[in-house]
Amino acid sequence: MLKQSSYGFRNDDTSILTLDSIGWQTINSSSYSFSGEDRPDCGHVIFQYTLSGQGYFEYEQQIYPMPRGTGFLAKVPSNHKYFYQTSKEPWEVIWLNLRGDEAIRIWDMIIDQEGSVLRRDIQSPLIQEFWKLLNLVAEEKVTDKYQLSLSVYEWLLSLIQTSGEITKEISANSSSLIQKAKRFMREHCAEPITLDMIAAHCELNKYYFCRLFQRSEQSTPLKYLRDRRMEAAISFLRTTELSVNEIGKVCGFESPSYFGKIFRQYMNMTPKEYRMKKLEFPYDAIYYE
Protein backbone atom coordinates (compact mmCIF):
# COMPACT_ATOMS: atom_id res chain seq x y z
CA MET A 1 0.00 0.00 0.00
CA LEU A 2 1.49 3.31 -1.08
CA LYS A 3 2.22 5.88 1.60
CA GLN A 4 3.39 9.46 1.37
CA SER A 5 7.10 9.44 0.62
CA SER A 6 9.73 10.98 -1.65
CA TYR A 7 12.78 9.64 -3.48
CA GLY A 8 15.76 11.23 -5.20
CA PHE A 9 18.13 9.81 -7.80
CA ARG A 10 21.60 11.01 -8.71
CA ASN A 11 23.77 9.94 -11.61
CA ASP A 12 25.95 11.64 -14.19
CA ASP A 13 24.47 9.96 -17.26
CA THR A 14 23.24 12.72 -19.58
CA SER A 15 22.70 10.39 -22.54
CA ILE A 16 19.22 9.31 -21.44
CA LEU A 17 16.10 10.74 -19.85
CA THR A 18 16.42 10.25 -16.08
CA LEU A 19 14.16 10.48 -13.06
CA ASP A 20 15.58 13.13 -10.73
CA SER A 21 13.02 12.78 -7.93
CA ILE A 22 9.44 11.73 -7.25
CA GLY A 23 7.10 12.10 -4.30
CA TRP A 24 3.76 12.47 -2.58
CA GLN A 25 3.47 14.89 0.32
CA THR A 26 1.17 17.12 2.35
CA ILE A 27 2.22 20.73 2.91
CA ASN A 28 0.92 22.76 5.84
CA SER A 29 3.63 25.36 6.43
CA SER A 30 3.86 28.79 4.81
CA SER A 31 7.63 28.31 4.72
CA TYR A 32 7.06 26.04 1.71
CA SER A 33 8.16 28.26 -1.16
CA PHE A 34 10.42 27.57 -4.13
CA SER A 35 11.74 30.07 -6.67
CA GLY A 36 12.94 28.80 -10.02
CA GLU A 37 15.77 31.33 -10.13
CA ASP A 38 17.21 30.72 -6.65
CA ARG A 39 17.37 26.93 -6.45
CA PRO A 40 20.80 25.30 -6.23
CA ASP A 41 19.55 22.15 -8.05
CA CYS A 42 19.38 23.31 -11.66
CA GLY A 43 18.92 21.54 -14.97
CA HIS A 44 15.67 19.69 -14.42
CA VAL A 45 11.95 20.06 -15.13
CA ILE A 46 9.09 19.88 -12.61
CA PHE A 47 5.57 18.46 -12.68
CA GLN A 48 3.43 19.05 -9.57
CA TYR A 49 -0.26 18.20 -9.18
CA THR A 50 -2.80 18.97 -6.45
CA LEU A 51 -4.73 16.10 -4.88
CA SER A 52 -6.43 18.26 -2.23
CA GLY A 53 -6.16 21.70 -0.67
CA GLN A 54 -4.62 24.56 -2.58
CA GLY A 55 -1.26 26.16 -3.24
CA TYR A 56 -0.15 28.81 -5.73
CA PHE A 57 2.02 28.96 -8.85
CA GLU A 58 3.45 32.27 -10.06
CA TYR A 59 4.51 32.53 -13.69
CA GLU A 60 4.83 35.42 -16.17
CA GLN A 61 3.77 37.98 -13.55
CA GLN A 62 0.54 36.15 -12.76
CA ILE A 63 -0.39 34.05 -9.73
CA TYR A 64 -2.48 30.94 -10.36
CA PRO A 65 -4.38 29.18 -7.55
CA MET A 66 -3.66 25.45 -7.71
CA PRO A 67 -6.76 23.65 -6.37
CA ARG A 68 -7.55 19.94 -6.68
CA GLY A 69 -7.20 18.70 -10.25
CA THR A 70 -4.65 21.28 -11.38
CA GLY A 71 -0.93 20.93 -11.93
CA PHE A 72 1.94 22.94 -13.31
CA LEU A 73 5.01 22.45 -15.48
CA ALA A 74 8.19 24.42 -14.78
CA LYS A 75 11.84 24.37 -15.75
CA VAL A 76 14.76 25.04 -13.41
CA PRO A 77 16.15 27.59 -13.74
CA SER A 78 13.33 29.87 -14.92
CA ASN A 79 11.31 32.79 -13.60
CA HIS A 80 8.61 31.00 -11.61
CA LYS A 81 7.62 30.37 -8.00
CA TYR A 82 5.32 27.93 -6.24
CA PHE A 83 4.25 28.28 -2.63
CA TYR A 84 1.69 27.54 0.07
CA GLN A 85 -0.24 30.09 2.12
CA THR A 86 -1.53 28.92 5.49
CA SER A 87 -5.22 27.95 5.32
CA LYS A 88 -7.61 25.53 6.98
CA GLU A 89 -6.73 22.74 4.57
CA PRO A 90 -3.18 21.54 3.84
CA TRP A 91 -1.91 21.28 0.27
CA GLU A 92 -1.56 17.63 -0.77
CA VAL A 93 0.52 17.16 -3.92
CA ILE A 94 2.29 14.62 -6.07
CA TRP A 95 5.35 15.62 -8.05
CA LEU A 96 8.20 14.43 -10.18
CA ASN A 97 11.35 16.03 -11.54
CA LEU A 98 13.10 14.84 -14.70
CA ARG A 99 16.46 15.47 -16.33
CA GLY A 100 17.46 15.27 -19.97
CA ASP A 101 17.10 17.17 -23.23
CA GLU A 102 14.01 15.16 -24.15
CA ALA A 103 12.21 16.26 -21.00
CA ILE A 104 12.99 19.91 -21.75
CA ARG A 105 11.78 19.50 -25.34
CA ILE A 106 8.49 17.97 -24.23
CA TRP A 107 7.99 20.61 -21.51
CA ASP A 108 8.45 23.36 -24.11
CA MET A 109 6.00 21.65 -26.46
CA ILE A 110 3.28 21.17 -23.82
CA ILE A 111 3.69 24.70 -22.44
CA ASP A 112 3.40 26.10 -25.96
CA GLN A 113 0.25 24.03 -26.60
CA GLU A 114 -1.48 24.27 -23.27
CA GLY A 115 0.33 26.74 -21.04
CA SER A 116 2.22 26.03 -17.82
CA VAL A 117 -0.92 25.29 -15.79
CA LEU A 118 -2.57 21.93 -16.54
CA ARG A 119 -6.02 20.65 -15.65
CA ARG A 120 -6.46 16.90 -15.37
CA ASP A 121 -9.07 14.75 -13.66
CA ILE A 122 -7.68 12.62 -10.87
CA GLN A 123 -8.61 9.55 -12.95
CA SER A 124 -6.71 10.90 -15.97
CA PRO A 125 -4.17 8.51 -17.56
CA LEU A 126 -1.50 11.07 -16.65
CA ILE A 127 -2.20 10.67 -12.93
CA GLN A 128 -2.71 6.91 -13.13
CA GLU A 129 0.67 6.53 -14.86
CA PHE A 130 2.23 8.63 -12.09
CA TRP A 131 0.96 6.21 -9.42
CA LYS A 132 2.44 3.31 -11.38
CA LEU A 133 5.79 5.06 -11.46
CA LEU A 134 5.72 5.88 -7.75
CA ASN A 135 4.71 2.31 -6.93
CA LEU A 136 7.63 1.05 -9.01
CA VAL A 137 10.02 3.03 -6.83
CA ALA A 138 8.32 2.81 -3.42
CA GLU A 139 6.97 -0.75 -3.43
CA GLU A 140 9.00 -2.63 -6.02
CA LYS A 141 12.23 -0.85 -5.01
CA VAL A 142 13.34 -0.32 -8.63
CA THR A 143 16.38 1.96 -8.82
CA ASP A 144 17.93 0.94 -12.14
CA LYS A 145 18.21 4.09 -14.23
CA TYR A 146 17.32 2.36 -17.50
CA GLN A 147 14.18 0.70 -16.13
CA LEU A 148 13.12 3.97 -14.53
CA SER A 149 13.82 5.84 -17.77
CA LEU A 150 11.52 3.45 -19.63
CA SER A 151 8.72 4.04 -17.11
CA VAL A 152 9.27 7.79 -17.24
CA TYR A 153 8.83 7.65 -21.04
CA GLU A 154 5.48 5.91 -20.53
CA TRP A 155 4.42 8.73 -18.20
CA LEU A 156 5.59 11.32 -20.73
CA LEU A 157 3.56 9.66 -23.46
CA SER A 158 0.46 10.00 -21.31
CA LEU A 159 1.31 13.69 -20.83
CA ILE A 160 1.64 14.18 -24.60
CA GLN A 161 -1.53 12.20 -25.34
CA THR A 162 -3.75 13.98 -22.81
CA SER A 163 -2.37 17.36 -23.83
CA GLY A 164 -3.11 16.54 -27.47
CA GLU A 165 -6.71 15.68 -26.61
CA ILE A 166 -7.13 18.93 -24.68
CA THR A 167 -5.47 20.91 -27.47
CA LYS A 168 -8.03 19.50 -29.92
CA GLU A 169 -10.81 20.70 -27.63
CA ILE A 170 -9.14 24.09 -27.39
CA SER A 171 -8.78 24.24 -31.18
CA ALA A 172 -12.47 23.51 -31.59
CA ASN A 173 -13.29 26.42 -29.29
CA SER A 174 -10.51 28.76 -30.38
CA SER A 175 -12.28 30.02 -33.50
CA SER A 176 -15.30 31.19 -31.52
CA LEU A 177 -13.04 32.73 -28.87
CA ILE A 178 -11.06 34.63 -31.49
CA GLN A 179 -14.27 35.88 -33.08
CA LYS A 180 -15.53 36.92 -29.64
CA ALA A 181 -12.32 38.90 -29.06
CA LYS A 182 -12.50 40.53 -32.49
CA ARG A 183 -16.11 41.53 -31.97
CA PHE A 184 -15.27 43.05 -28.58
CA MET A 185 -12.39 45.06 -30.08
CA ARG A 186 -14.51 46.31 -32.98
CA GLU A 187 -17.36 47.35 -30.70
CA HIS A 188 -15.09 49.08 -28.17
CA CYS A 189 -12.28 50.40 -30.37
CA ALA A 190 -13.11 54.01 -29.38
CA GLU A 191 -12.53 53.15 -25.70
CA PRO A 192 -9.18 52.82 -23.88
CA ILE A 193 -9.39 49.04 -23.75
CA THR A 194 -6.36 46.98 -22.72
CA LEU A 195 -5.07 43.49 -23.41
CA ASP A 196 -6.17 42.46 -19.92
CA MET A 197 -9.72 43.62 -20.66
CA ILE A 198 -9.87 41.73 -23.97
CA ALA A 199 -8.55 38.51 -22.39
CA ALA A 200 -10.93 38.86 -19.43
CA HIS A 201 -13.86 39.28 -21.84
CA CYS A 202 -12.89 35.93 -23.37
CA GLU A 203 -12.29 34.41 -19.90
CA LEU A 204 -8.71 33.50 -20.81
CA ASN A 205 -5.30 34.07 -19.29
CA LYS A 206 -3.71 37.08 -20.99
CA TYR A 207 -0.55 35.27 -22.07
CA TYR A 208 -2.39 32.22 -23.35
CA PHE A 209 -4.87 34.48 -25.19
CA CYS A 210 -2.00 36.28 -26.96
CA ARG A 211 -0.45 32.99 -28.09
CA LEU A 212 -3.83 31.71 -29.27
CA PHE A 213 -4.60 34.92 -31.18
CA GLN A 214 -1.18 35.03 -32.83
CA ARG A 215 -1.37 31.41 -33.94
CA SER A 216 -4.81 32.03 -35.42
CA GLU A 217 -4.29 35.46 -36.97
CA GLN A 218 -0.49 35.76 -37.44
CA SER A 219 -0.85 39.10 -35.67
CA THR A 220 -1.17 40.40 -32.13
CA PRO A 221 -4.49 41.46 -30.56
CA LEU A 222 -3.24 45.02 -30.13
CA LYS A 223 -2.20 45.19 -33.80
CA TYR A 224 -5.69 44.00 -34.75
CA LEU A 225 -7.21 46.71 -32.52
CA ARG A 226 -4.97 49.39 -34.01
CA ASP A 227 -5.94 48.31 -37.55
CA ARG A 228 -9.61 48.68 -36.73
CA ARG A 229 -9.01 52.12 -35.22
CA MET A 230 -7.15 53.21 -38.33
CA GLU A 231 -9.92 51.94 -40.60
CA ALA A 232 -12.44 53.98 -38.62
CA ALA A 233 -10.23 57.07 -38.68
CA ILE A 234 -9.72 56.91 -42.46
CA SER A 235 -13.46 56.59 -43.00
CA PHE A 236 -14.21 59.54 -40.67
CA LEU A 237 -11.68 61.72 -42.46
CA ARG A 238 -13.50 61.25 -45.77
CA THR A 239 -17.13 60.99 -44.68
CA THR A 240 -17.46 63.51 -41.83
CA GLU A 241 -16.60 67.11 -41.04
CA LEU A 242 -15.10 66.23 -37.66
CA SER A 243 -11.71 67.79 -36.92
CA VAL A 244 -8.60 65.63 -36.98
CA ASN A 245 -8.31 65.86 -33.20
CA GLU A 246 -11.94 64.81 -32.75
CA ILE A 247 -11.50 61.87 -35.10
CA GLY A 248 -8.42 60.67 -33.23
CA LYS A 249 -10.38 60.82 -29.97
CA VAL A 250 -13.49 58.99 -31.20
CA CYS A 251 -11.30 56.31 -32.77
CA GLY A 252 -9.57 55.52 -29.49
CA PHE A 253 -6.17 57.18 -29.95
CA GLU A 254 -4.91 58.51 -26.65
CA SER A 255 -3.64 61.86 -27.95
CA PRO A 256 -3.54 63.91 -31.18
CA SER A 257 0.22 63.44 -31.45
CA TYR A 258 -0.07 59.66 -31.09
CA PHE A 259 -2.87 59.59 -33.67
CA GLY A 260 -0.69 61.56 -36.10
CA LYS A 261 2.29 59.27 -35.47
CA ILE A 262 0.32 56.06 -36.09
CA PHE A 263 -1.49 57.51 -39.12
CA ARG A 264 1.84 58.43 -40.70
CA GLN A 265 3.12 54.87 -40.10
CA TYR A 266 0.15 53.47 -42.01
CA MET A 267 -0.29 56.08 -44.76
CA ASN A 268 3.07 57.89 -45.01
CA MET A 269 1.28 61.22 -44.60
CA THR A 270 -0.60 63.20 -41.97
CA PRO A 271 -4.39 62.89 -41.46
CA LYS A 272 -4.84 66.38 -42.91
CA GLU A 273 -2.85 65.48 -46.02
CA TYR A 274 -4.95 62.37 -46.57
CA ARG A 275 -8.14 64.39 -46.20
CA MET A 276 -6.95 66.78 -48.90
CA LYS A 277 -5.61 64.20 -51.38
CA LYS A 278 -8.92 62.95 -52.69
CA LEU A 279 -7.67 62.52 -56.22
CA GLU A 280 -4.65 60.40 -55.31
CA PHE A 281 -6.57 58.44 -52.65
CA PRO A 282 -10.28 58.39 -53.69
CA TYR A 283 -11.29 55.94 -50.95
CA ASP A 284 -13.99 56.37 -48.34
CA ALA A 285 -12.60 53.33 -46.55
CA ILE A 286 -9.40 51.27 -46.44
CA TYR A 287 -9.25 47.85 -44.75
CA TYR A 288 -6.27 46.16 -43.14
CA GLU A 289 -7.59 42.60 -42.82
N, C-alpha and C positions, 0 to 999 in steps of 0.2 A: 504494500500500500504506500503510495507516494506521500511524502511529508514535505513541508516547506524546507528548502535547503538550497545551497548554491555551490557551484563548482567552477574552478578556473583551470585553464590549461596553458602551458607555456612550452613552446618549441621554436626553433629558429628556421623551420622549413617554410620558405616563402613561395615554393613551387606549386602548392596546392591551397585550396580553400580550407581554412582551419577554424575550429570552434575555440574562441577565446575564453568564453565563460557562459554559464547558463544558470538560471535560478528562479525560485518562487519565494516571495517574501511579503510580509505585511509591514507597512511603514506607518508609524504613529508619532514621529518626532519632526518638528519643524526644522531641525538641523539637517534633514535630508534635502540636499540641494547640490546639483552637479552642473557645472558650466563646461561647455564643449571647448572653450578656449583655454581653460586653466588646468585641465586634467593632465597628470603626468603620464598616464597610459594612452599614448596616441597610436594612430594607425589602424583603428578598427571601426566597425559600424555597429549601431545599436538598434535593436527592436525591443520595445517595452509595451505591455498590454495590460489594461486594467480589468481585473476580475470583480472587484467591488470597491466602494469608496470613490475617492476622487483626488487626483493630483493635478499638476499644471505643466504645460510644455510651452516654452517661449521660443518663437522662431520668427525671423524677419519682422521684428518689432511688434509682434502680436502674441498675446498670451491665450492659449487654448486650454479650456478645462478638459480634463481627461477622465470622464466618468466611465462606468462599466461599459464594455463593448468597444472602447476606443484604444488605439495604440499609436505609437509614433516611430518614425525612422529618423535616425540622426547619424552623422559621421563625426568622428573625432580625429583631428580637431575641426571645429566649425563653430559658427556663431549661434549657439543655441543654449538653452538651460531647461532643466526639468527639476521640479521641486514639489514639496508637500507643505500645505498650510494646515495648522492644527484645526481639526473639526471633530464632530461627534463620532464620525466613522473613520477608521484607519483606511489607508490606501493599500489594497492588496493587488500585487502585480506579478506577472511573469515576464522574463526578459532573457535575451540572449545577445551576445556580442560575437561578431565574426571578423576574421582577418583574411585578406587576400584581394587581389585585383578584381576577381570575379564578383565578390561581395560588393565592392564599391561600384562596379558597373551596374549591377542589378539595383542597388539603392538609388543610383542616379536615374535609372530608367523608371522605377516605380514612383519616385518623387516627381519626376516630370509628368507622368501620366495622372497621378492621383493626389499629389501633394504629400507633405511630410506627416500629416495626421491621417490615420487609417481608421475605418469603421468596419468591424467584423463581428458577426454573431459568435457567441461563445461556442456554438456547435460548428463553426466554420472549419473547413479542412485545414486552414492555416493553424488554428488553435489545436485541433486534434493531432496534427503532425508535431506540434511543439511538445505535447504531452508524451508522445512516443519517444521523442528525442531525450526528454528529461528522464523518462523511465529507463532508457538505454544506459544513461550515465548513473542514475541514482540506484536503480534496482539490479540491473544486469552488470554493473561495474565495468562497462566498456570504457577504456581509455586509449585504445589504439587510434592514432591520428587519422589513419586511412579509413577505418570503419566509421569513425565519427564524421569524417569529411563526406562520405557517401550519404549518411543520414542527414547531414546538413543540406546537401544538394536536394534531397527529397523535400525538405522543409521549404527551400527556396523555390522549388517548382510549384509548391502550393501557393506561395506568395505571388509568383508570377501569374498563375492561373486565376486566382481569385481577383487579383488586380485587373486582369484582362476582362473578366466578366463585369466588374464594376465600371471599367472604362467604357465598355459597350453600352451600359445603361446611361452613363454620363453623355456619351456621344448621341444617344437617342434623344436626350433632353437638351443637349447643348444648342441645337438650332433654335428651339423655342426660347431659350434663355438669351441667346444673342439677339434675337428679334425683340424680346422684351426690353433689353438694354438699349437697343437702337431707338425703339419707340419712345422710351423715357428721355433719351438725349434729344430727339427731335422735338418733343413736346415741351421740353424745359431748357432749350438752348439759349433763351434770353436770360436765364437765371444763372447765378454764380454756383452752379453745381460742381461737385468734386468727384474724384474717382471713388472715394469712400461712399458717397451718396448713391452713385450708380450701382456699385457692388451690393450695397445694402438693399437697394430696390429689388435686385435679383436674388437676394438672400444667399450670397456667395462671399467667401473670403476674398478680399481685395486682390491678393497676389495670385490666387488661383483664377479669379475672374480675368485678370490681365492676360495670363497664359492662354486661357480658353479663347478669349476674344482674338488674340494675335494669331493663334493657330487657325481659327475660322476665317478671319478677315485679312490676314497678312498686314495688319495695321494695329495701332494702339487705340484704345477707347477714346483717349483725349484727342488723338488725331482725327478720329471719326467725328467727334463733337466739333472740333475746329472747322472741319470741312463743311458741316451743316451750317455753322454760323457764317462762314464766308458765302455760301450759296444764298443765304437769306440777305446778307448785306448787299451783294451784287444785285439781287432782285429789287431791293428797296432803292438803291441808287438810281435805277432806271424807271421804276414804276411809281415812285412817290416824290413829294417835294420836301421830305424831311431833310434836315441838315445832316452833314457828315457826322457830326458829333452825336446827334440824336440816333442816327442809324447804328453807329457803333454801340451805343448804350442798349438799344432794343434788341440787338443781336448778341448781347452777352459779353462784349469785350469790356474789360475792366477799366480802360481809360482811352481817351482819344489817341494818345501817342501809341499805345499798344495796338489799337485797331489799325492805325496807319502803318505800323511796322509789319503786322501780319498781312495786311492787304498787299503791301509792296512785295512781300515774299511770294505771294500767289500770282500777282498780276504784273509785277515789274513796273508799277506806277502807283500813284496815290489814288485814293478814292475820288478826289475831285477831278483828276485827269481822266479816270475811267468814265465818270459821268459826262464829261465833255466830248469824249471820243466816240460818238455814236456811229460815225461812218466806219471807222476801223474796227469797232467792236459792237455790231448791231444786235446785241443779245439782251433780252430781258431777263435771262437766267442762264447760269453756267453751273453744271453739276460735276462733282468730284468723286462720284462712285467708281 
